[in-house]
Amino acid sequence: MQNLAVVNLIDLIKRLINFVNMQERNYKVLVVAAGVFRSLEDLSRLYSSLYIKALGADIVELGSLNSVGLTTDAVLSPPLGWISDRYGLKKVIISAIALALFASLVYASAWVWWMAIPAVILEVIAMRIFWKFADIAFTNSLTQSNRAMGMGMTRALSGIPSIAAPLIAAFIISTFGGINVQGIRPLYYVQIAVIFLLLLFIAKELSKIRAESETLEFIRGFRELFVGNKGLKCWILLNCLRHFSFDSTRSFISIFANEIKGADPYILGEMGTATMLVYLLFSLPFGRLGDTIGRKKAIYFTRSLGTIFYFILIFAPRPEYLIAAGIFEGFYMASTILYITIGMELVPQEQRGRWLGFQSLLVGLSSAPAPIIGGIIWEKLNPANLFLLAAVMDLISLLLILTVPETLNRTARK
């Protein structure tokens, strides 16, 4: 059995190497950038909410900060999507990394919670813009027959540096004083240094990614999206519910784990590492499943596994059980490659920037109240009810998949 596992691991490594060797230089540069960006994201992901709370914010104020960030991202997405189709993706991706740098600078210099307001806004915008438009570049470089598996390989490659990030964060925080302002602040100093180097790397190494249409008119470009494509409206509705579920809990997971379940920095770090390890190991198999049985069927199976995360988080009898929650959160994250793939394939390649921008506007505005509502449920009802509601919404979104067309082998899509 052990020999079989070693053989499978060696086979996976060979597949990854062969896959990378077949890709263009820009793809390889973006994989490196995505790996660094995700590891920096995971360095502070479980601690930013605890940091802002330690600076004096209450739960509702914390939720309000994230709502402002989601709203700003939603408003910016359509023009950025149009810009990416007309002028190319490189400028948008560099802008996202620059915003992440400013966010870390603001986090590091804040001494009261309201000073972190620009940081939260910039962080949300930077993360969402980077992944949205990097995914367009990745999607466009893959053929449809192996696109989901290719996206899984992309996620596996970019996820490798992130495995150790939560444990490194736990070590830094414990060294500088624990879960408090002085203990968490050094994480942002690390981010500042590395993001600056990443910005220089991308500006130098990433060549211009050509525009899909250099004569595109702004309004007409968005009208073209819905001509002869009924699946887009159903997909937007599904994503509104899915993102509302995610955004209502995202800011509160680490607080729940720390304050309600008693997790220390190392439990949080192990939880984050478990998430990234499962995400890394299963992104490729989930993608291959989507290329074999269809995107929709694969989503039913993989997303159901991910939803178990909420129930383990709620009912964990001891902090150590939260590591199991981290494992199922990894399944949750790995399933997103299937959503990304089917979402991109619903429109032709030349429309993907506009489509992503328009979709993000509607989804962002509908989910913007989610963190505030989550904070109110936390304070007025019961923190556990917040995660139970998110699990129910996630399961309902699975039913809405029935209304969306299967995109595997749709010859009209590139």
Sine and cosine of phi, psi and omega as CSV:
sin_phi,cos_phi,sin_psi,cos_psi,sin_omega,cos_omega
0.00,0.00,-0.68,0.74,0.00,-1.00
-0.91,0.43,-0.65,0.76,0.03,-1.00
-0.89,0.45,-0.61,0.79,0.02,-1.00
-0.90,0.44,-0.65,0.76,0.02,-1.00
-0.90,0.44,-0.65,0.76,0.02,-1.00
-0.90,0.43,-0.68,0.74,0.01,-1.00
-0.88,0.47,-0.69,0.73,0.01,-1.00
-0.89,0.45,-0.64,0.77,0.01,-1.00
-0.91,0.41,-0.68,0.73,0.03,-1.00
-0.89,0.46,-0.66,0.75,0.03,-1.00
-0.89,0.46,-0.65,0.76,0.03,-1.00
-0.89,0.45,-0.69,0.72,0.00,-1.00
-0.89,0.46,-0.67,0.74,0.03,-1.00
-0.88,0.47,-0.67,0.74,0.01,-1.00
-0.88,0.47,-0.67,0.74,0.00,-1.00
-0.90,0.44,-0.69,0.73,-0.01,-1.00
-0.90,0.44,-0.72,0.69,0.00,-1.00
-0.89,0.45,-0.64,0.77,0.00,-1.00
-0.89,0.46,-0.72,0.69,-0.01,-1.00
-0.90,0.43,-0.66,0.75,-0.02,-1.00
-0.88,0.48,-0.46,0.89,-0.02,-1.00
-0.99,0.15,-0.21,0.98,-0.11,-0.99
-1.00,0.00,0.32,-0.95,0.04,-1.00
-0.95,0.31,0.25,-0.97,-0.03,-1.00
-0.86,0.51,-0.68,0.73,-0.01,-1.00
-0.85,0.53,-0.63,0.78,0.03,-1.00
-0.87,0.50,-0.72,0.70,-0.03,-1.00
-0.90,0.43,-0.64,0.77,0.03,-1.00
-0.89,0.45,-0.68,0.73,-0.02,-1.00
-0.93,0.37,-0.56,0.83,0.06,-1.00
-0.89,0.45,-0.69,0.73,0.05,-1.00
-0.88,0.47,-0.72,0.69,0.00,-1.00
-0.88,0.47,-0.68,0.74,0.00,-1.00
-0.90,0.43,-0.61,0.79,0.03,-1.00
-0.90,0.43,-0.71,0.71,0.02,-1.00
-0.91,0.40,-0.70,0.72,-0.04,-1.00
-0.89,0.46,-0.69,0.73,0.00,-1.00
-0.92,0.38,-0.62,0.78,0.00,-1.00
-0.91,0.42,-0.60,0.80,0.06,-1.00
-0.93,0.37,-0.62,0.79,0.06,-1.00
-0.88,0.48,-0.70,0.72,-0.03,-1.00
-0.97,0.23,-0.29,0.96,0.07,-1.00
-0.88,0.47,-0.63,0.78,-0.06,-1.00
-0.91,-0.42,-0.01,1.00,-0.13,-0.99
-0.82,0.57,-0.69,0.73,-0.06,-1.00
-1.00,0.10,-0.07,1.00,-0.15,-0.99
-0.87,-0.49,-0.25,0.97,-0.05,-1.00
-0.88,0.47,-0.67,0.74,0.03,-1.00
-0.90,0.43,-0.66,0.76,0.04,-1.00
-0.91,0.42,-0.58,0.82,0.02,-1.00
-0.91,0.42,-0.75,0.67,-0.01,-1.00
-0.91,0.42,-0.62,0.78,0.05,-1.00
-0.91,0.42,-0.62,0.78,0.04,-1.00
-0.92,0.39,-0.43,0.90,0.06,-1.00
-0.97,0.23,-0.13,0.99,0.10,-0.99
0.85,-0.52,-0.02,1.00,-0.02,-1.00
-0.98,0.22,0.57,-0.82,0.16,-0.99
-1.00,-0.03,-0.01,-1.00,-0.12,-0.99
-0.90,0.44,-0.69,0.73,-0.02,-1.00
-0.93,0.38,-0.64,0.77,0.04,-1.00
-0.89,0.45,-0.63,0.78,0.04,-1.00
-0.88,0.47,-0.70,0.72,0.04,-1.00
-0.89,0.45,-0.61,0.79,0.00,-1.00
-0.90,0.44,-0.63,0.77,0.02,-1.00
-0.86,0.51,-0.71,0.70,0.00,-1.00
-0.93,0.37,-0.53,0.85,0.05,-1.00
-0.90,0.44,-0.66,0.75,0.03,-1.00
-0.89,0.46,-0.67,0.74,0.03,-1.00
-0.89,0.47,-0.68,0.74,0.00,-1.00
-0.91,0.41,-0.64,0.77,0.01,-1.00
-0.90,0.43,-0.71,0.71,0.01,-1.00
-0.89,0.46,-0.67,0.75,0.04,-1.00
-0.88,0.47,-0.66,0.75,-0.01,-1.00
-0.88,0.47,-0.68,0.74,-0.03,-1.00
-0.93,0.37,-0.59,0.81,-0.03,-1.00
-0.98,0.21,-0.40,0.92,-0.14,-0.99
-0.88,0.48,-0.71,0.70,-0.01,-1.00
-0.87,0.49,-0.75,0.66,0.03,-1.00
-0.90,0.44,-0.57,0.82,0.03,-1.00
-0.92,0.38,-0.61,0.80,0.06,-1.00
-0.90,0.44,-0.67,0.74,0.04,-1.00
-0.91,0.42,-0.67,0.74,0.01,-1.00
-0.88,0.48,-0.65,0.76,-0.03,-1.00
-0.91,0.41,-0.60,0.80,0.04,-1.00
-0.95,0.33,-0.54,0.84,-0.10,-1.00
-1.00,-0.04,-0.61,0.79,-0.11,-0.99
-0.91,-0.41,-0.11,0.99,0.00,-1.00
0.97,-0.23,0.29,-0.96,-0.15,-0.99
-1.00,0.04,-0.38,0.93,-0.13,-0.99
-0.86,0.51,-0.71,0.70,-0.04,-1.00
-0.89,0.46,-0.63,0.78,-0.01,-1.00
-0.92,0.39,-0.68,0.73,-0.01,-1.00
-0.91,0.42,-0.67,0.74,0.06,-1.00
-0.89,0.46,-0.64,0.77,0.03,-1.00
-0.87,0.49,-0.64,0.77,0.01,-1.00
-0.90,0.44,-0.68,0.73,0.00,-1.00
-0.91,0.41,-0.63,0.78,0.05,-1.00
-0.89,0.46,-0.65,0.76,0.04,-1.00
-0.90,0.44,-0.62,0.78,0.05,-1.00
-0.89,0.46,-0.60,0.80,0.04,-1.00
-0.90,0.44,-0.72,0.70,0.03,-1.00
-0.90,0.44,-0.61,0.79,0.02,-1.00
-0.87,0.49,-0.71,0.70,0.01,-1.00
-0.91,0.42,-0.61,0.79,0.06,-1.00
-0.87,0.49,-0.68,0.73,-0.01,-1.00
-0.93,0.36,-0.69,0.72,0.05,-1.00
-0.83,0.56,-0.73,0.68,-0.09,-1.00
-0.91,0.41,-0.48,0.88,-0.07,-1.00
-0.99,-0.12,-0.07,1.00,-0.05,-1.00
-0.96,0.27,0.66,-0.75,0.11,-0.99
-0.83,-0.56,-0.14,0.99,0.20,-0.98
-0.73,-0.68,0.34,-0.94,-0.19,-0.98
-0.89,0.45,-0.58,0.82,-0.08,-1.00
-0.94,0.34,-0.32,0.95,0.08,-1.00
-0.94,0.34,-0.31,0.95,0.00,-1.00
-1.00,0.08,-0.05,1.00,-0.03,-1.00
-0.83,0.56,-0.78,0.63,0.02,-1.00
-0.88,0.47,-0.54,0.84,-0.02,-1.00
-0.91,0.42,-0.71,0.70,0.00,-1.00
-0.88,0.47,-0.70,0.71,0.00,-1.00
-0.88,0.48,-0.76,0.65,-0.03,-1.00
-0.91,0.41,-0.60,0.80,-0.01,-1.00
-0.90,0.43,-0.72,0.69,0.01,-1.00
-0.87,0.48,-0.73,0.68,-0.02,-1.00
-0.89,0.46,-0.72,0.69,-0.06,-1.00
-0.88,0.47,-0.74,0.68,-0.03,-1.00
-0.89,0.47,-0.72,0.69,-0.08,-1.00
-0.94,0.34,-0.65,0.76,0.01,-1.00
-0.91,0.42,-0.72,0.69,-0.04,-1.00
-0.85,0.53,-0.79,0.62,-0.09,-1.00
-0.94,0.34,-0.59,0.81,0.02,-1.00
-0.86,0.50,-0.77,0.64,-0.16,-0.99
-1.00,0.08,-0.43,0.90,0.17,-0.99
-0.91,0.42,-0.61,0.79,0.02,-1.00
-0.91,0.41,-0.54,0.84,0.09,-1.00
-0.88,0.47,-0.71,0.70,0.00,-1.00
-0.89,0.45,-0.68,0.74,0.03,-1.00
-0.90,0.43,-0.72,0.69,-0.03,-1.00
-0.87,0.50,-0.70,0.71,-0.04,-1.00
-0.91,0.41,-0.37,0.93,-0.04,-1.00
-1.00,0.02,-0.07,1.00,-0.07,-1.00
-0.92,-0.39,0.54,-0.84,0.08,-1.00
-0.99,0.15,0.38,-0.92,-0.09,-1.00
-0.91,0.41,-0.55,0.84,-0.08,-1.00
-0.91,0.42,-0.42,0.91,0.03,-1.00
-0.77,-0.64,0.42,0.91,-0.10,-0.99
-0.92,0.38,-0.71,0.70,-0.02,-1.00
-0.90,0.43,-0.67,0.74,0.05,-1.00
-0.91,0.42,-0.63,0.78,0.04,-1.00
-0.89,0.46,-0.65,0.76,0.06,-1.00
-0.91,0.42,-0.59,0.81,0.07,-1.00
-0.89,0.45,-0.67,0.75,0.06,-1.00
-0.89,0.45,-0.64,0.77,0.04,-1.00
-0.87,0.49,-0.70,0.72,0.01,-1.00
-0.92,0.39,-0.61,0.79,0.02,-1.00
-0.90,0.44,-0.71,0.71,0.00,-1.00
-0.90,0.45,-0.73,0.68,-0.05,-1.00
-0.96,0.29,-0.30,0.95,-0.02,-1.00
-1.00,0.07,-0.24,0.97,-0.06,-1.00
-0.83,0.55,-0.74,0.67,-0.01,-1.00
-0.91,0.42,-0.32,0.95,-0.10,-1.00
-0.99,0.14,-0.24,0.97,-0.08,-1.00
-0.85,0.52,-0.69,0.73,-0.07,-1.00
-1.00,0.06,-0.23,0.97,-0.13,-0.99
-0.84,0.54,-0.74,0.67,0.00,-1.00
-0.89,0.46,-0.59,0.81,0.02,-1.00
-0.94,0.33,-0.60,0.80,0.09,-1.00
-0.88,0.47,-0.67,0.74,0.04,-1.00
-0.88,0.48,-0.68,0.73,0.01,-1.00
-0.88,0.48,-0.66,0.76,0.02,-1.00
-0.90,0.43,-0.71,0.70,0.00,-1.00
-0.88,0.48,-0.73,0.69,-0.04,-1.00
-0.90,0.44,-0.70,0.71,0.01,-1.00
-0.90,0.44,-0.60,0.80,-0.01,-1.00
-0.92,0.39,-0.61,0.80,-0.09,-1.00
-0.99,-0.15,0.20,0.98,0.17,-0.99
0.81,-0.59,0.06,1.00,0.07,-1.00
1.00,-0.06,-0.23,-0.97,-0.06,-1.00
-0.98,0.19,0.99,0.14,0.07,-1.00
-0.44,-0.90,-0.02,-1.00,-0.08,-1.00
-0.87,0.50,-0.75,0.66,-0.06,-1.00
-0.93,0.36,-0.48,0.87,0.00,-1.00
-0.97,0.23,-0.56,0.83,-0.07,-1.00
-1.00,0.02,-0.51,0.86,-0.10,-1.00
-0.80,0.59,-0.62,0.78,-0.01,-1.00
-0.86,0.51,-0.39,0.92,0.05,-1.00
-0.85,0.52,-0.60,0.80,-0.05,-1.00
-0.97,0.23,-0.46,0.89,0.11,-0.99
-0.90,0.43,-0.66,0.75,0.05,-1.00
-0.89,0.47,-0.69,0.72,0.00,-1.00
-0.87,0.49,-0.68,0.73,-0.02,-1.00
-0.84,0.54,-0.75,0.66,-0.05,-1.00
-0.90,0.44,-0.73,0.69,-0.09,-1.00
-0.96,0.29,-0.64,0.77,0.01,-1.00
-0.90,0.44,-0.61,0.80,0.04,-1.00
-0.87,0.49,-0.70,0.72,0.03,-1.00
-0.91,0.41,-0.61,0.79,0.03,-1.00
-0.90,0.44,-0.63,0.77,0.01,-1.00
-0.89,0.46,-0.68,0.73,0.05,-1.00
-0.90,0.44,-0.64,0.77,0.00,-1.00
-0.89,0.46,-0.74,0.68,-0.03,-1.00
-0.91,0.41,-0.69,0.72,-0.01,-1.00
-0.87,0.49,-0.56,0.83,-0.04,-1.00
-1.00,0.07,-0.69,0.72,-0.21,-0.98
-1.00,-0.06,-0.46,0.89,-0.04,-1.00
-0.99,0.10,0.90,-0.45,0.05,-1.00
-0.98,0.19,0.27,-0.96,-0.07,-1.00
-0.88,0.48,0.79,-0.62,0.08,-1.00
-1.00,-0.03,0.88,-0.48,-0.20,-0.98
-0.86,0.52,0.52,-0.85,0.10,-1.00
-0.95,0.32,0.55,-0.84,0.02,-1.00
-0.98,0.19,-0.49,0.87,0.00,-1.00
-0.43,-0.90,0.95,-0.32,-0.09,-1.00
-1.00,0.09,-0.06,1.00,0.02,-1.00
-0.89,-0.45,0.34,0.94,-0.13,-0.99
-0.95,0.32,0.78,-0.63,0.11,-0.99
-0.99,0.10,0.60,-0.80,-0.16,-0.99
-0.89,0.46,-0.85,0.53,-0.09,-1.00
-0.93,0.36,-0.74,0.68,-0.02,-1.00
-0.88,0.48,-0.53,0.85,0.00,-1.00
-0.88,0.48,-0.60,0.80,0.01,-1.00
-0.98,0.19,-0.53,0.85,0.04,-1.00
-0.89,0.45,-0.57,0.82,-0.04,-1.00
-0.89,0.46,-0.41,0.91,-0.10,-1.00
-0.85,0.53,-0.65,0.76,-0.19,-0.98
-0.99,-0.10,0.08,1.00,0.02,-1.00
-0.95,0.32,0.92,-0.40,0.06,-1.00
0.94,0.35,0.37,0.93,-0.03,-1.00
-0.70,-0.71,1.00,-0.05,-0.06,-1.00
-0.98,0.21,-0.34,0.94,-0.07,-1.00
-0.94,0.33,-0.30,0.95,-0.10,-1.00
-0.92,0.38,-0.64,0.77,-0.04,-1.00
-0.91,0.42,-0.67,0.74,0.03,-1.00
-0.90,0.44,-0.63,0.78,0.00,-1.00
-0.91,0.42,-0.64,0.77,0.03,-1.00
-0.90,0.45,-0.69,0.72,0.02,-1.00
-0.87,0.49,-0.71,0.71,0.02,-1.00
-0.86,0.50,-0.71,0.70,-0.04,-1.00
-0.94,0.33,-0.51,0.86,0.09,-1.00
-0.86,0.51,-0.71,0.70,-0.01,-1.00
-0.94,0.35,-0.67,0.74,-0.03,-1.00
-0.89,0.45,-0.70,0.72,-0.01,-1.00
-0.96,0.28,-0.53,0.85,0.08,-1.00
-0.88,0.48,-0.68,0.73,0.04,-1.00
-0.86,0.51,-0.74,0.68,-0.03,-1.00
-0.92,0.39,-0.73,0.68,-0.11,-0.99
-0.96,0.29,-0.35,0.94,0.04,-1.00
-0.96,0.29,-0.34,0.94,-0.06,-1.00
-0.90,-0.43,-0.32,0.95,-0.17,-0.98
-0.80,0.60,-0.65,0.76,-0.08,-1.00
-0.97,0.23,-0.22,0.98,-0.20,-0.98
-0.91,-0.42,-0.08,1.00,-0.07,-1.00
-0.88,0.47,-0.76,0.65,-0.05,-1.00
-0.93,0.36,-0.56,0.83,0.05,-1.00
-0.91,0.41,-0.68,0.73,0.04,-1.00
-0.88,0.48,-0.71,0.70,-0.02,-1.00
-0.90,0.44,-0.63,0.78,-0.05,-1.00
-0.98,0.19,-0.78,0.63,-0.15,-0.99
-1.00,0.07,-0.54,0.84,-0.05,-1.00
-1.00,-0.08,-0.65,0.76,-0.07,-1.00
-0.99,-0.17,-0.15,0.99,0.09,-1.00
0.99,0.17,0.42,0.91,-0.01,-1.00
-0.96,0.29,0.71,-0.70,0.08,-1.00
-1.00,-0.06,0.02,-1.00,-0.03,-1.00
-0.84,0.54,-0.58,0.82,-0.05,-1.00
-0.97,0.26,-0.58,0.81,0.09,-1.00
-0.90,0.43,-0.68,0.73,0.05,-1.00
-0.88,0.47,-0.65,0.76,0.02,-1.00
-0.91,0.42,-0.68,0.73,0.03,-1.00
-0.92,0.40,-0.59,0.81,0.06,-1.00
-0.88,0.47,-0.71,0.70,0.01,-1.00
-0.92,0.40,-0.64,0.77,0.02,-1.00
-0.92,0.40,-0.63,0.77,0.05,-1.00
-0.87,0.49,-0.66,0.75,0.04,-1.00
-0.87,0.50,-0.76,0.65,-0.07,-1.00
-0.94,0.35,-0.56,0.83,0.00,-1.00
-0.92,0.40,-0.70,0.71,0.04,-1.00
-0.92,0.40,-0.66,0.75,0.05,-1.00
-0.84,0.54,-0.69,0.72,0.01,-1.00
-0.91,0.41,-0.71,0.71,-0.10,-1.00
-0.96,0.28,-0.49,0.87,-0.14,-0.99
-0.96,-0.29,-0.13,0.99,0.03,-1.00
-0.87,0.49,-0.69,0.72,0.00,-1.00
-0.92,0.38,-0.76,0.64,0.04,-1.00
-0.87,0.49,-0.62,0.79,0.02,-1.00
-0.91,0.42,-0.64,0.77,0.04,-1.00
-0.90,0.43,-0.68,0.74,0.03,-1.00
-0.88,0.47,-0.63,0.77,0.04,-1.00
-0.87,0.50,-0.67,0.74,0.02,-1.00
-0.90,0.43,-0.55,0.84,0.04,-1.00
-0.98,0.21,-0.29,0.96,-0.07,-1.00
-0.99,-0.12,-0.80,0.60,-0.09,-1.00
-0.98,-0.22,-0.10,1.00,-0.04,-1.00
0.94,-0.35,0.49,-0.87,-0.04,-1.00
-0.89,0.45,-0.69,0.72,-0.11,-0.99
-0.92,0.39,-0.74,0.67,0.00,-1.00
-0.88,0.48,-0.64,0.77,0.02,-1.00
-0.90,0.44,-0.61,0.79,0.02,-1.00
-0.90,0.44,-0.67,0.74,0.00,-1.00
-0.82,0.57,-0.70,0.72,-0.05,-1.00
-0.96,0.28,-0.77,0.63,-0.14,-0.99
-0.95,0.32,-0.63,0.78,-0.03,-1.00
-0.94,0.33,-0.55,0.84,0.05,-1.00
-0.88,0.47,-0.63,0.77,0.08,-1.00
-0.87,0.49,-0.69,0.73,-0.05,-1.00
-0.90,0.43,-0.55,0.84,-0.04,-1.00
-0.92,0.40,-0.39,0.92,0.05,-1.00
-0.85,0.52,-0.43,0.90,0.02,-1.00
-0.77,0.64,-0.73,0.69,-0.04,-1.00
-0.88,0.48,-0.66,0.75,-0.07,-1.00
-0.94,0.33,-0.61,0.79,0.07,-1.00
-0.91,0.41,-0.65,0.76,0.02,-1.00
-0.86,0.51,-0.67,0.74,-0.04,-1.00
-0.94,0.35,-0.70,0.71,-0.19,-0.98
-0.97,-0.22,0.14,0.99,0.01,-1.00
-0.85,0.52,0.87,-0.50,-0.05,-1.00
-0.97,0.23,-0.41,0.91,0.01,-1.00
-0.64,-0.77,0.37,-0.93,-0.03,-1.00
-0.83,0.56,-0.55,0.83,-0.05,-1.00
-0.87,0.49,-0.46,0.89,-0.01,-1.00
-0.93,0.36,-0.30,0.95,0.01,-1.00
-0.91,0.41,-0.38,0.92,0.09,-1.00
-0.89,0.45,-0.61,0.79,0.08,-1.00
-0.90,0.43,-0.60,0.80,0.07,-1.00
-0.88,0.48,-0.64,0.77,0.04,-1.00
-0.87,0.48,-0.60,0.80,0.03,-1.00
-0.87,0.49,-0.73,0.68,-0.04,-1.00
-0.97,0.25,-0.41,0.91,0.16,-0.99
-0.91,0.41,-0.52,0.85,0.09,-1.00
-0.89,0.46,-0.66,0.75,0.10,-0.99
-0.88,0.48,-0.66,0.75,0.02,-1.00
-0.85,0.53,-0.73,0.68,-0.01,-1.00
-0.93,0.37,-0.65,0.76,-0.02,-1.00
-0.90,0.44,-0.51,0.86,0.00,-1.00
-0.93,0.37,-0.32,0.95,-0.06,-1.00
-0.92,0.40,-0.39,0.92,0.02,-1.00
-0.89,0.45,-0.50,0.87,0.02,-1.00
-0.96,0.30,-0.63,0.78,0.08,-1.00
-0.90,0.44,-0.69,0.72,0.01,-1.00
-0.87,0.49,-0.70,0.71,-0.05,-1.00
-0.89,0.45,-0.78,0.62,-0.03,-1.00
-0.91,0.41,-0.58,0.82,0.02,-1.00
-0.90,0.43,-0.64,0.77,0.02,-1.00
-0.95,0.32,-0.60,0.80,-0.09,-1.00
-0.97,0.24,-0.17,0.98,0.02,-1.00
-0.94,0.34,-0.31,0.95,0.00,-1.00
-0.77,-0.64,0.37,-0.93,0.07,-1.00
-0.91,0.42,0.32,-0.95,-0.08,-1.00
-0.83,0.55,-0.66,0.75,-0.08,-1.00
-0.95,0.33,-0.14,0.99,-0.01,-1.00
-0.95,-0.31,0.02,1.00,-0.19,-0.98
-0.93,0.36,-0.56,0.83,0.05,-1.00
-0.91,0.43,-0.75,0.66,0.03,-1.00
-0.89,0.46,-0.69,0.73,-0.01,-1.00
-0.87,0.49,-0.71,0.70,0.01,-1.00
-0.89,0.45,-0.65,0.76,0.01,-1.00
-0.91,0.41,-0.71,0.70,-0.01,-1.00
-0.91,0.41,-0.70,0.72,0.03,-1.00
-0.87,0.49,-0.68,0.73,-0.03,-1.00
-0.91,0.42,-0.55,0.83,0.04,-1.00
-0.88,0.48,-0.79,0.62,-0.05,-1.00
-0.93,0.36,-0.68,0.73,0.00,-1.00
-0.92,0.40,-0.66,0.75,-0.02,-1.00
-0.90,0.43,-0.69,0.72,0.00,-1.00
-0.92,0.38,-0.59,0.81,-0.01,-1.00
-0.95,0.30,-0.51,0.86,-0.02,-1.00
-1.00,-0.09,-0.11,0.99,-0.01,-1.00
-0.84,0.54,-0.63,0.77,0.03,-1.00
-0.95,0.30,-0.19,0.98,-0.13,-0.99
-0.84,0.54,-0.74,0.67,0.00,-1.00
-0.89,0.45,-0.57,0.82,0.05,-1.00
-0.92,0.39,-0.72,0.69,0.03,-1.00
-0.87,0.49,-0.65,0.76,0.06,-1.00
-0.87,0.49,-0.67,0.74,0.03,-1.00
-0.90,0.43,-0.63,0.78,0.02,-1.00
-0.92,0.40,-0.69,0.73,0.04,-1.00
-0.88,0.48,-0.66,0.76,0.02,-1.00
-0.85,0.52,-0.76,0.65,-0.11,-0.99
-0.98,0.18,-0.62,0.79,-0.13,-0.99
-1.00,-0.03,-0.47,0.88,-0.04,-1.00
-0.92,-0.38,-0.99,-0.13,-0.03,-1.00
-0.45,-0.89,0.74,-0.67,-0.01,-1.00
-0.80,0.60,-0.60,0.80,-0.02,-1.00
-0.90,0.43,-0.52,0.85,0.00,-1.00
-0.89,0.46,-0.50,0.86,0.01,-1.00
-0.88,0.48,-0.71,0.71,-0.04,-1.00
-0.97,0.24,-0.51,0.86,0.07,-1.00
-0.91,0.41,-0.68,0.73,0.04,-1.00
-0.89,0.46,-0.65,0.76,0.02,-1.00
-0.89,0.46,-0.63,0.77,0.02,-1.00
-0.90,0.44,-0.66,0.75,0.02,-1.00
-0.90,0.44,-0.71,0.71,0.02,-1.00
-0.89,0.45,-0.60,0.80,0.02,-1.00
-0.90,0.44,-0.64,0.77,0.01,-1.00
-0.94,0.35,-0.59,0.80,0.05,-1.00
-0.90,0.44,-0.63,0.78,0.01,-1.00
-0.89,0.46,-0.49,0.87,0.05,-1.00
-0.90,0.44,-0.60,0.80,0.02,-1.00
-0.91,0.41,-0.55,0.83,-0.02,-1.00
-0.93,0.36,-0.28,0.96,0.06,-1.00
-0.86,0.51,-0.47,0.88,0.00,-1.00
-0.85,0.52,-0.45,0.89,-0.08,-1.00
-1.00,0.05,-0.08,1.00,-0.07,-1.00
-0.97,-0.23,0.69,-0.72,0.01,-1.00
-0.93,0.38,0.56,-0.83,0.12,-0.99
-0.95,0.32,0.75,-0.66,-0.09,-1.00
-0.98,-0.18,-0.19,0.98,0.04,-1.00
-0.91,0.42,0.77,-0.64,0.00,-1.00
0.93,0.38,0.37,0.93,0.14,-0.99
-0.99,0.14,0.97,-0.24,-0.15,-0.99
-0.92,0.40,-0.27,0.96,0.00,-1.00
-0.97,0.26,-0.25,0.97,-0.04,-1.00
-0.98,-0.20,0.58,-0.81,0.03,-1.00
-1.00,0.06,0.00,0.00,0.00,0.00
